[in-house]
């Protein structure tokens, strides 16, 4: 089985519990959010690769935010949580967007 398919299957399987585990490791994820908020200016166009459920992208308050993830299940959750942001299903190594971004995350 191709590696990217394995990754996709793994994250589809854990998507429903992903935020639960992030809450269990809250300190680490809060540190990540603080770091991004301090280093990414607000109101820029931001692309996050491997966006998971969209929390990091949301915390930087982009003018135009696009989250990209290989997992359909992660993207569904992100879209429901943050309907004002855009999420696409795409492997990072084969981009499926045509915008220009000021900031790339990950």
Secondary structure, DSSP 8 states (H G I E B T S, - for coil): --HHHHHHHHHHHHHHHHHHHHHHTHHHHHHHHHHHHHHS-TTSEEEEET-TTSHHHHHTT-SEEEEEES-HHHHHHHHHH-TTSEEEE--TTS-------SEEE-
